[in-house]
Amino acid sequence: MLAANSRAHVDCVSRVVKNAGRLPQAPVPPLIYDSWRRSMEQHHLDPGSLQGPRILSTTLLKECRDRAELFLRVASEEVAQLHARVRHADYCVLLTDAQGQTIDHRVDSAIRSDCRKAGLYLGTCWSEAEEGTCGVATVLTSKAAVTVHKRDHFRAAFIGLTCSAAPVFDPQGELLGVVDASAVQSPDDRRSQHLIRQMVALSARSIENAFFMHSAQGHWVLQAHSTQGYVDSQPDLLLAWDRDGRLQGINSKARQALRLRFGRLPEHISEVFDIDALRHAVDEAPQVLNWQAGADTLQVRVSAPRLKPGNRVPMCVADDGTRLDPRMADNLRLAVRVKDRNLPILIQGETGTGKDVFARQVHDHSARKREPFVALNCAAIPESLIESELFGYTAGAFTGASSKGMKGLLLQADGGTLFLDEIGDMPLTLQTRLLRVLAEGEVAPLGASRRERVDIQVICATHRDLSTMVRNGEFREDLYFRLGGARFQLPPLRERSDRLTLINQLLAQENQNATLPVGMSAATLERLLSHGWPGNIRQLRHVLRYACAVCDGGTIQIDDLPPEFQGPSPVAGPLMQDAVSPQRQVLLDALIRHRWQPRETAHALGISRATLYRRVNQHGIEMPRTQHRNHVIEIGGR
């Protein structure tokens, strides 16, 4: 039976919702009233329910936290600082994901029990469809900071709570999650929560900006504020753009400002600020810049792309997946589907095509990403040592063995991924032992009397034709089919349509550690695009590293390339006809990026469709309707 205060709340909610439009003034703000109405009419919730919120199981909570790993890591410090500011007033702090599921929380031990009874702890779910009007749910629907105070809540179970919450958006404007500060006891006057709401909103903004800066390390970034002293510490506006000037990230305050000023979100940084002015501001002290629309000024700092030291250029996964070579995009799409299906993966391709990077990315995006990634190059280790490296050995297993024995790579990779590079060079005798491990899931170190269970994802790579080796008796047929549960063929660099993108990425990486970053002349770029690249991406990286080292000016010229690139430009063969002109490559990249749609491609290039068609004809590019259909058939027939 409901207590008197609960019955009064149920009567109030029912009366307000049923008499909409006939009451002179609703007892709650319009935002709360709209949520009450949805809770009753759409979600069919009972305002008299005293049941607490749904709680995720341990397994589901772990999955939610794993999916939000970066968000959690970036937000953790600010969540702790917010709690430190509000804890003395007996508030706890929650962080939820974009579905309203609590993935982090801070609460003092003195009020932990009361908060838990009220549903304020890890794993609770706060969507409007399940709990009706509450702080987190109202932010999820309104995408704005709110306070849901006591009897603003729809369900009687929560009418003692006060909750102030604010949204956190990613650089593309999508909701990342919600920051919430809640108390079990507080004054009845809603105005008492004004300061708490402001503090929560500031924390959400700090998390959003920190996530933005972390995500934008590979792009040019502009920080801006109306006052110089706040440009670095509390920037209002954050913009990120790529090497072509296309805006890739905009924080929420900048989105509001741009829509107000331009009536829409611009697509190119030149629409917002003068390009020459931005160039002069790169890595300098904050400078005053004018908006393109109007005479208003901002204090602005511009930073060049900064990748973390040691980071690999993502040869298989670009920031924008649609810019990849179509075959690489197909590989990526299929890899995403099979990565957690316990299928052995075989990666084939010429030396230097990035097979090791592809394998690492499959691991890093799989459910095993927190477990070891162990690699063995079968061609780089003497045949006599591969067995002990792979299987390990016990103390005294053979002459010269360590007195302590050695744990083999198969056991080191337990729970994670074992990457066997150049599997085609593995001796036949070891192929038999590896096949047994894959079939039985057990490993017997050399000299051991018993087997040990092992759980591994096996990824193999080779530049050799394994099917031919099978026919010649050089590779076990049963192992070949066991390893090829999912097969990926990486195209050589000379056949990839995203060569220009790869060159730009690698040059940007080389510039990270350079005192004076360098650019590249059109003639040099054309020479690189027309090269055959027998060493593929690895060779391209070395060539650019060499050129950056010997370049005396700010632009890499042909004379700065290694000796084999000197002399007249080679005559392009059949495989390189599409690489002769940088302008043609830019056009091809745009067409592929926009899936051969003329309208979208022309808009992205800033030209008319008539101009686009004229340039397509000039460069001999076929707009592939039938070609596209054949491509689809080829994929389906693999």
Residue pairs with C-beta under 8 A, 6 or more apart in sequence:
2 10
2 48
2 50
2 156
5 159
6 48
6 50
6 156
6 159
7 48
9 47
9 48
9 151
9 156
9 159
10 47
10 48
10 156
12 27
12 151
13 36
13 40
13 47
13 154
14 40
14 47
15 23
16 23
16 26
16 27
16 28
16 33
16 36
17 36
17 37
17 40
17 41
20 33
20 37
26 33
28 36
28 151
28 152
29 152
31 138
31 142
31 146
32 133
32 138
32 148
32 152
35 128
35 132
35 133
35 137
35 138
35 141
35 154
36 132
36 133
36 154
38 128
38 141
39 45
39 47
39 128
39 132
39 133
39 154
40 47
40 154
43 128
43 129
43 130
43 132
45 131
45 132
45 154
45 155
46 155
47 132
47 154
47 155
47 156
48 155
48 156
49 155
49 156
49 157
50 155
50 156
50 157
51 157
52 117
52 118
52 119
52 124
52 157
53 119
53 124
53 125
53 126
53 130
53 131
54 124
54 125
54 130
55 123
55 124
55 125
56 64
56 101
56 123
56 124
56 125
61 101
61 103
61 122
61 123
64 97
64 101
64 103
65 72
65 103
65 104
66 367
66 370
67 97
68 97
68 103
68 176
68 177
70 211
70 214
71 97
71 168
71 176
71 177
71 211
72 95
72 103
72 104
74 207
74 210
74 211
74 214
75 95
75 104
75 168
75 177
75 179
75 207
75 210
75 211
76 104
78 203
78 206
78 207
78 210
79 93
79 95
79 104
79 106
79 179
79 203
79 207
80 106
81 203
82 93
82 106
82 179
82 181
82 199
82 200
82 203
83 91
83 92
83 93
83 106
83 107
85 199
86 93
86 181
86 196
86 199
87 106
87 108
89 183
89 196
90 108
90 111
90 183
90 184
90 185
91 181
91 182
91 183
91 196
92 105
92 106
92 107
92 108
92 111
92 115
92 120
92 181
92 182
92 183
93 105
93 106
93 107
93 179
93 180
93 181
94 102
94 104
94 105
94 120
94 136
94 178
94 179
94 180
94 181
94 182
95 102
95 103
95 104
95 105
95 177
95 178
95 179
95 180
96 102
96 103
96 126
96 136
96 177
96 178
96 180
97 103
97 176
97 177
98 140
98 174
98 175
98 176
98 177
99 125
99 127
99 140
100 125
100 126
100 127
100 136
100 137
100 140
100 178
101 123
101 124
101 125
101 126
102 121
102 122
102 123
102 124
102 125
102 126
103 122
103 177
104 122
105 120
105 121
105 122
107 115
107 120
107 121
111 184
112 121
114 184
115 121
115 182
115 184
118 158
118 160
118 161
118 182
118 184
119 157
119 158
120 161
120 182
120 184
125 131
126 134
126 135
126 136
126 137
127 136
127 137
127 140
128 134
128 137
128 138
128 140
128 141
131 137
131 154
131 155
131 158
132 153
132 154
132 155
133 148
133 152
133 153
133 154
133 155
134 148
134 153
134 154
134 155
134 158
134 161
134 163
135 146
135 147
135 148
135 163
135 164
135 165
135 178
135 180
135 182
136 163
136 165
136 178
136 180
138 146
138 148
138 165
139 145
139 146
139 165
139 166
139 167
139 178
139 180
140 175
140 178
143 167
143 175
144 166
144 167
145 164
145 165
145 166
145 167
145 197
145 200
145 201
145 204
146 164
146 165
146 166
146 197
147 162
147 163
147 164
147 165
147 190
147 193
147 194
147 196
147 197
148 161
148 162
148 163
148 164
148 165
149 162
149 163
149 186
149 190
149 193
150 159
150 160
150 161
150 162
150 186
150 188
150 190
151 159
152 190
153 159
153 161
160 184
160 185
161 182
161 183
161 184
162 182
162 183
162 186
162 193
163 180
163 181
163 182
164 180
164 181
164 182
164 193
164 196
164 197
164 200
165 178
165 179
165 180
165 181
165 200
166 178
166 179
166 197
166 200
166 201
166 203
166 204
166 205
167 175
167 177
167 178
167 204
167 252
168 175
168 176
168 177
168 178
168 179
168 204
168 207
168 208
168 211
169 175
169 176
169 208
169 251
169 252
170 176
170 208
170 211
170 212
170 215
171 211
171 212
171 215
171 216
171 238
171 240
171 248
171 249
171 250
171 251
172 249
172 250
173 250
173 252
173 255
176 208
176 211
178 204
179 200
179 203
179 204
179 207
180 200
181 196
181 199
181 200
186 192
186 193
205 252
205 253
208 251
208 252
209 235
209 238
209 251
212 238
212 240
212 249
212 251
213 221
213 238
215 240
215 249
216 238
216 240
216 248
216 249
217 305
217 306
217 307
217 308
218 305
218 307
218 319
218 508
219 240
219 241
219 242
219 248
219 249
219 305
219 319
220 240
220 241
220 242
220 243
220 269
220 278
220 282
220 302
220 303
220 304
220 305
221 238
221 239
221 240
221 302
221 303
222 237
222 238
222 239
222 240
222 269
222 273
222 278
222 300
222 301
222 302
222 303
223 231
223 232
223 235
223 237
223 238
223 300
223 301
223 303
224 231
224 235
224 236
224 237
224 238
224 239
224 254
224 289
224 298
224 299
224 300
224 301
225 231
225 234
225 235
225 236
225 237
225 298
225 299
226 236
226 298
226 299
227 299
228 286
228 299
230 236
230 299
231 286
231 299
231 300
231 301
232 286
232 301
236 253
236 254
236 257
237 251
237 253
237 254
237 257
237 298
238 249
238 250
238 251
238 254
239 247
239 249
239 250
239 251
239 254
239 269
239 272
240 247
240 248
240 249
240 250
241 247
241 248
241 268
241 269
242 248
242 319
243 504
243 508
245 268
245 269
245 270
245 275
246 267
246 268
246 269
246 604
247 265
247 266
247 267
247 268
247 269
247 272
248 319
248 320
250 258
250 265
255 265
258 264
258 265
258 266
258 272
259 265
261 291
261 293
261 294
262 271
262 293
266 272
269 275
269 278
270 292
271 292
272 291
272 292
273 289
273 290
273 291
273 292
273 300
274 289
274 290
274 292
277 289
277 290
278 289
278 302
280 287
281 287
281 289
281 300
281 301
281 302
282 302
282 303
282 304
283 302
283 303
283 304
284 301
284 302
285 301
286 299
286 300
286 301
287 299
287 300
287 301
288 297
288 298
288 299
288 300
289 297
289 298
289 300
290 296
290 297
291 297
291 298
304 511
304 517
305 508
305 511
305 512
306 512
307 508
307 509
307 512
309 512
309 513
311 509
312 357
312 360
313 502
313 505
313 506
313 509
314 357
314 361
314 505
315 354
315 357
315 358
315 502
315 537
316 324
316 328
316 331
316 332
316 354
316 357
316 358
316 361
316 490
317 324
317 332
317 361
318 324
318 498
318 501
318 505
320 593
321 329
321 332
322 329
322 592
322 593
322 594
322 595
323 498
323 501
323 589
323 592
323 593
324 332
324 498
325 491
325 496
325 497
325 498
325 592
326 497
326 592
326 631
327 489
327 490
327 491
327 496
328 490
328 491
328 496
328 498
330 635
331 358
331 488
331 489
331 490
334 486
334 488
335 345
335 358
335 361
335 362
335 365
335 486
335 488
336 365
338 345
338 485
338 486
339 362
339 365
339 366
339 367
340 366
340 367
341 486
342 457
343 485
343 486
344 438
344 457
344 458
344 459
344 460
344 482
344 483
344 484
344 485
344 486
345 359
345 362
345 457
345 458
345 459
345 460
345 485
345 486
345 487
345 488
346 423
346 459
346 460
346 461
346 462
346 466
346 483
346 484
346 485
346 486
346 487
346 488
347 355
347 358
347 359
347 459
347 460
347 461
347 462
347 487
347 488
347 490
348 355
348 461
348 462
348 463
348 466
348 487
348 488
348 489
348 490
349 355
349 461
349 463
349 489
349 490
349 491
349 492
350 463
350 490
350 492
350 536
351 463
351 535
351 536
351 538
352 493
352 535
352 536
352 537
352 538
352 539
353 490
353 491
353 492
353 493
353 536
353 537
354 490
354 536
354 537
355 421
355 461
355 463
355 490
356 375
356 419
356 421
356 461
358 461
358 488
358 490
359 375
359 417
359 419
359 421
359 459
359 461
360 373
360 419
362 417
362 459
363 369
363 373
363 416
363 417
363 419
363 457
363 459
364 373
366 417
366 457
368 415
368 416
368 417
368 457
371 415
371 416
371 417
372 412
372 413
372 414
372 415
372 416
372 417
373 413
373 416
373 417
373 419
374 409
374 412
374 413
374 416
374 417
374 418
374 419
375 418
375 419
375 420
375 421
376 386
376 389
376 390
376 409
376 418
376 419
376 420
376 421
377 421
377 422
378 386
378 420
378 421
378 422
378 423
378 424
378 425
378 426
379 421
379 422
379 425
380 422
381 389
383 427
386 426
386 427
386 430
387 429
387 430
387 433
387 446
388 398
388 401
388 406
388 408
388 446
389 408
389 409
390 408
390 409
390 410
390 430
390 433
390 434
391 408
391 410
391 433
391 443
391 444
391 445
391 446
392 405
392 406
392 407
392 408
392 409
392 410
392 411
392 443
392 445
392 446
393 401
393 405
393 406
393 408
393 445
393 446
393 447
393 448
394 401
394 405
394 445
394 446
394 447
394 448
395 401
395 402
395 403
395 404
395 405
395 447
396 403
396 447
397 405
397 445
397 446
397 447
397 448
398 446
398 447
401 447
405 445
405 447
406 445
407 445
408 443
408 445
409 418
410 418
410 437
410 443
410 454
410 456
411 443
411 445
411 452
411 454
413 454
413 456
414 454
414 455
414 456
415 455
415 456
416 456
416 457
417 456
417 457
417 458
417 459
418 456
418 457
418 458
418 459
419 459
419 460
419 461
420 426
420 458
420 459
420 460
420 461
421 460
421 461
421 462
422 461
422 462
422 463
422 464
423 460
423 461
423 462
423 466
423 483
424 462
424 463
424 464
424 466
424 469
424 475
425 462
425 464
426 434
428 474
428 475
428 476
431 475
431 476
431 479
432 476
432 479
434 479
435 476
435 478
435 479
435 482
436 442
437 443
437 454
438 458
438 479
438 482
438 483
439 482
440 451
441 453
441 454
441 455
442 451
442 452
442 453
442 454
443 451
443 452
443 454
444 450
444 451
444 452
445 452
458 483
460 483
466 475
466 480
467 480
469 475
470 476
470 477
470 480
492 533
492 536
493 499
493 502
493 533
493 536
493 537
493 539
493 540
494 531
494 532
494 533
494 575
494 576
494 579
495 575
496 502
497 578
497 588
497 589
497 592
498 589
498 592
499 528
499 529
499 579
499 585
500 525
500 529
500 582
500 585
500 586
500 589
501 589
502 537
502 540
503 520
503 525
503 528
503 529
503 540
503 544
506 537
506 540
506 541
506 544
507 518
507 520
507 544
507 548
510 544
510 545
510 548
511 517
511 518
511 548
514 548
516 554
517 554
518 548
518 551
518 553
518 554
518 555
518 556
519 554
519 555
519 556
520 555
520 556
521 555
521 556
521 557
521 558
522 582
523 557
523 558
524 547
524 556
524 557
524 558
524 560
524 561
525 582
526 569
526 580
526 581
526 582
527 558
527 561
527 565
527 569
528 540
528 543
528 561
528 565
529 579
529 580
529 581
529 582
529 585
530 569
530 570
530 572
530 576
530 579
530 580
531 565
531 570
531 576
532 570
532 573
532 575
532 576
533 539
533 540
535 542
543 561
543 562
543 565
546 561
546 562
547 556
547 560
547 561
547 562
548 556
550 560
551 557
551 560
558 565
558 566
559 566
572 579
572 580
578 584
578 585
578 588
579 585
581 619
583 615
583 619
584 619
584 621
587 605
587 615
587 616
587 619
587 621
588 621
590 601
590 604
590 605
591 601
591 616
591 621
591 623
593 601
593 604
594 600
594 601
594 604
596 623
596 624
596 628
598 609
598 612
598 613
598 623
599 609
601 612
602 608
602 609
602 611
602 612
605 612
607 615
616 623
624 631
